[in-house]
Each structure stands twice: as C-alpha cells, then as structure tokens.
Amino acid sequence: MKLASLKHGRDGRLVVVSSDLHWFTDAFLIAPTLQAALDDWDRCEPLLRALAESLEHEAVPRGRFREHEAASPLPRAYQWADGSAYVNHVELVRRARGAEMPESFWTDPLMYQGGSDGFLGPRDPIPLADPAWGCDLEAEIVVVVGDVAQGATREEALAAIRLVGLVNDVSLRNLIPAELAKGFGFVQSKPASALSPVLVAPDALGDRWKDGKLHGSCRCS
C-alpha cells in the first residue's frame, strides 16, 4: 500500500497510489487527509488496503500520478524527531565544520526535535534567501508512527510504525555552528525538509524491511 497527498489546502488530499507509481485513486471517502487516517488508523487502514487492491485491478476511478502535483504525504505533522542512526555520517559532518565528535555519540541516542509545521513538496524547490547560508541536503529514512507510550518497549515501538518513506533533510551548514554555540539547538539552521512523494506500508517493502530496519541502498545526487 502506497499513500500520497495531492496539493490541496494546508494538509493535502489523501490518495492511494498504485504499486508502479503510475496511478492514483481518491481516498476522500475514507479520510480527507493522511493525518485524519492516522488519527483513526484501526478503521482506515483496512479500508485503504482494500482501495489499494481495487486500484491494482483497475476497479475504481483512477488518474495519472504526477509527483509535481503531490505535496509531502504529511504536509505538516504534530511531531518531527530526527535521530542520527548512522554515527559515521555524524562524524564526517562534524569534521567538515572542524568540530570533534564526543565518544558518547557512539553509545547514547543522538536526536533533535525539529520543526514540523510544514514540509516541502517532494518536487518543489528549496527556498534559499542567501547562498552564503550553505544549503545542504541529507537522504534519510523516515517512519510514521501512531501513539507511542512513554517508556514503550522496543517491540511496542516497532508495532506502532504505520508507514515508511524517505526524507530530504535540509540544513543550512554555515548557520549551524553559531546557533548550536548558543546552547539552545537548531531553529534557523534547519528549515523545512521534504518527504518522498509516497509513504508505504512496511509490508510493501518485502525482505528489505527486517527487524524495524530498512535494508538496501539509498542513492542521492
């Protein structure tokens, strides 16, 4: 099952996308937006899966899916927590700006809470007022979860994963050092990022999704 949001208002219009990414069908009668579907997931998920199956069999009205017409699947979200799971990447990024990486980064979780009031469309340009700010991008994996209780076990957190996708995480590298030196974290140096055109159910990834991790190659240019 692949879900997307066409550009419509602030939160998009929920659609189901075919497995080959060529077609979509409107999911409005199930939920107007992806956030609405997530808020009522137990009811909506089986209905969305049934709609996806009907789309594959050309049994419902469909239109061509064009990524330029898509917003991020979640144009805005209630929470955006970015964790650096690949610590060797963190080491390289810090070395590039002349900062040492503490040894604790190899053992303690590394995470920040970023702005989620707006995600860029997957094919929209990244607005940049001044090239001197040093715009950079990072290809990352994103998971969308339902409610996760405080103190949840690994198994409980894994069961809460609803959808998996990609995110183009945008950074303004030349603003980061001075901002972090204030001791208050990222704000100005981390503008809006962009989600992939679709988010997919974990089982759609087949053998590439194992033990809560995505196994494969992520290529960016």
C-alpha positions as CSV (number, residue, x, y, z in Angstrom):
1,M,0.0,0.0,0.0
2,K,1.3,3.4,-1.0
3,L,-0.2,6.7,0.2
4,A,0.3,10.2,-1.0
5,S,-1.2,13.7,-0.7
6,L,-2.1,15.8,-3.7
7,K,-1.7,19.6,-3.2
8,H,-4.9,20.9,-1.6
9,G,-5.2,23.4,1.2
10,R,-2.8,23.1,4.1
11,D,-2.9,19.3,4.6
12,G,-3.3,17.9,1.1
13,R,-5.9,15.4,-0.2
14,L,-5.3,11.8,0.6
15,V,-4.9,9.4,-2.3
16,V,-3.8,5.8,-2.8
17,V,-1.1,5.2,-5.4
18,S,-0.6,2.1,-7.5
19,S,2.4,-0.1,-6.8
20,D,4.1,1.1,-10.0
21,L,3.6,4.8,-9.0
22,H,1.7,5.5,-12.3
23,W,-1.9,5.8,-11.0
24,F,-3.8,7.2,-8.0
25,T,-7.4,7.0,-6.8
26,D,-9.0,9.4,-4.3
27,A,-9.4,8.2,-0.7
28,F,-11.6,11.1,0.4
29,L,-14.5,8.9,1.4
30,I,-12.2,7.0,3.8
31,A,-10.3,10.0,5.2
32,P,-9.8,13.5,3.7
33,T,-6.1,13.7,4.8
34,L,-3.4,11.3,5.8
35,Q,-3.4,12.9,9.3
36,A,-7.1,12.1,9.6
37,A,-6.4,8.5,8.5
38,L,-3.6,8.2,11.1
39,D,-5.9,9.5,13.8
40,D,-8.3,6.7,13.0
41,W,-5.9,4.1,11.8
42,D,-7.7,1.0,13.1
43,R,-10.7,1.8,11.0
44,C,-8.9,3.4,8.0
45,E,-6.1,1.0,7.3
46,P,-8.2,-2.0,6.1
47,L,-10.3,0.3,4.0
48,L,-7.2,1.9,2.4
49,R,-5.7,-1.5,1.8
50,A,-8.9,-2.6,0.1
51,L,-8.9,0.5,-2.0
52,A,-5.3,-0.1,-3.0
53,E,-6.2,-3.6,-4.1
54,S,-9.1,-2.3,-6.2
55,L,-6.7,0.2,-7.8
56,E,-4.3,-2.6,-8.8
57,H,-7.3,-4.3,-10.5
58,E,-8.4,-1.1,-12.2
59,A,-11.8,-1.5,-10.4
60,V,-12.0,2.1,-9.2
61,P,-11.7,5.5,-11.0
62,R,-8.1,6.5,-11.4
63,G,-5.9,9.3,-12.6
64,R,-2.2,9.6,-13.5
65,F,0.0,10.2,-10.5
66,R,2.4,13.1,-11.1
67,E,5.0,13.8,-8.4
68,H,5.0,17.5,-9.2
69,E,1.3,17.7,-8.2
70,A,2.0,16.0,-4.9
71,A,2.6,17.6,-1.6
72,S,4.6,15.8,1.0
73,P,2.4,12.9,2.2
74,L,2.2,14.7,5.6
75,P,2.3,18.4,4.6
76,R,2.6,19.2,8.3
77,A,2.9,16.8,11.3
78,Y,2.5,17.0,15.0
79,Q,6.0,15.8,15.7
80,W,9.3,15.5,13.9
81,A,12.1,13.8,15.8
82,D,15.3,13.3,13.8
83,G,17.7,10.6,15.1
84,S,21.2,10.0,13.7
85,A,21.4,6.2,13.5
86,Y,24.5,6.3,11.2
87,V,27.1,7.7,13.6
88,N,29.9,7.6,11.0
89,H,27.9,10.2,9.0
90,V,27.7,12.4,12.0
91,E,31.5,12.1,12.5
92,L,32.1,13.2,8.9
93,V,29.7,16.2,9.1
94,R,31.2,17.4,12.3
95,R,34.7,17.0,10.9
96,A,33.7,19.1,7.9
97,R,33.0,22.1,10.2
98,G,36.0,21.5,12.4
99,A,34.1,20.0,15.4
100,E,35.2,16.9,17.3
101,M,32.7,14.2,18.0
102,P,32.3,13.1,21.6
103,E,32.8,9.4,22.3
104,S,29.4,9.3,23.9
105,F,27.8,9.7,20.5
106,W,28.7,6.1,19.8
107,T,26.6,4.8,22.7
108,D,24.0,7.5,23.6
109,P,21.0,8.2,21.3
110,L,21.5,11.3,19.2
111,M,18.3,13.1,18.4
112,Y,16.8,16.6,18.0
113,Q,13.2,17.8,17.7
114,G,12.8,19.8,14.5
115,G,10.1,22.0,13.0
116,S,7.2,20.0,11.6
117,D,4.7,22.8,10.9
118,G,5.5,22.4,7.1
119,F,7.2,20.0,4.8
120,L,8.2,21.0,1.3
121,G,6.6,19.2,-1.7
122,P,8.8,16.3,-3.0
123,R,9.5,18.1,-6.3
124,D,9.3,21.7,-5.0
125,P,12.4,23.9,-5.0
126,I,14.1,24.5,-1.7
127,P,13.7,28.3,-0.9
128,L,17.1,29.9,0.0
129,A,17.4,33.6,0.6
130,D,21.2,33.7,0.7
131,P,23.6,31.0,-0.7
132,A,26.1,32.1,1.9
133,W,24.0,30.2,4.5
134,G,25.4,26.9,3.0
135,C,22.3,24.9,2.0
136,D,22.9,21.1,2.2
137,L,20.8,18.0,1.9
138,E,20.8,14.6,3.5
139,A,18.9,11.5,2.3
140,E,17.2,9.8,5.3
141,I,14.7,7.2,6.2
142,V,11.5,8.3,7.9
143,V,8.9,6.2,9.8
144,V,5.4,7.5,10.7
145,V,4.2,6.1,13.9
146,G,0.9,6.0,15.8
147,D,0.7,6.8,19.5
148,V,3.8,5.6,21.4
149,A,3.5,5.5,25.2
150,Q,6.3,6.9,27.4
151,G,8.6,4.0,28.3
152,A,7.4,1.8,25.5
153,T,9.4,-1.3,24.8
154,R,11.3,-1.9,21.6
155,E,8.5,-4.3,20.5
156,E,5.8,-1.8,21.3
157,A,7.5,1.0,19.4
158,L,8.0,-1.3,16.4
159,A,4.3,-2.2,16.4
160,A,3.5,1.5,16.3
161,I,5.2,2.0,12.9
162,R,2.5,2.8,10.3
163,L,4.4,3.9,7.2
164,V,7.9,4.2,5.9
165,G,9.4,6.7,3.5
166,L,12.3,8.9,2.5
167,V,13.0,12.5,3.7
168,N,15.3,15.1,2.2
169,D,16.6,16.7,5.4
170,V,17.7,20.3,4.6
171,S,20.4,22.0,6.6
172,L,22.0,25.5,6.4
173,R,25.5,24.3,7.3
174,N,27.1,27.8,7.7
175,L,24.5,28.8,10.3
176,I,24.7,25.7,12.4
177,P,27.9,26.3,14.4
178,A,26.9,29.8,15.7
179,E,23.4,28.6,16.5
180,L,24.5,25.5,18.4
181,A,27.0,27.6,20.3
182,K,24.1,29.4,21.9
183,G,23.2,26.1,23.6
184,F,19.5,26.1,22.5
185,G,19.7,23.8,19.5
186,F,18.5,24.1,15.8
187,V,16.0,26.6,14.7
188,Q,17.1,28.9,11.9
189,S,19.7,26.5,10.6
190,K,17.1,23.7,10.0
191,P,14.5,24.9,7.5
192,A,11.7,22.8,6.1
193,S,12.6,19.4,4.8
194,A,10.7,17.4,2.1
195,L,9.2,13.9,2.3
196,S,9.2,11.4,-0.6
197,P,6.1,11.5,-2.9
198,V,4.6,8.4,-1.3
199,L,4.8,6.7,2.1
200,V,4.5,2.9,2.1
201,A,3.2,0.3,4.5
202,P,6.2,-1.7,5.8
203,D,5.0,-5.0,4.3
204,A,5.2,-3.4,0.9
205,L,9.0,-3.4,1.3
206,G,9.2,-7.2,1.4
207,D,12.5,-8.6,2.6
208,R,14.0,-5.1,2.7
209,W,12.1,-4.4,5.9
210,K,13.5,-6.6,8.7
211,D,13.6,-6.1,12.5
212,G,12.5,-2.5,12.2
213,K,15.3,-1.5,9.8
214,L,15.3,-0.9,6.0
215,H,18.0,-2.9,4.3
216,G,19.2,-1.7,0.9
217,S,21.0,1.1,-0.9
218,C,19.9,4.8,-0.7
219,R,21.2,6.8,-3.6
220,C,21.1,10.6,-3.9
221,S,22.5,13.1,-6.3
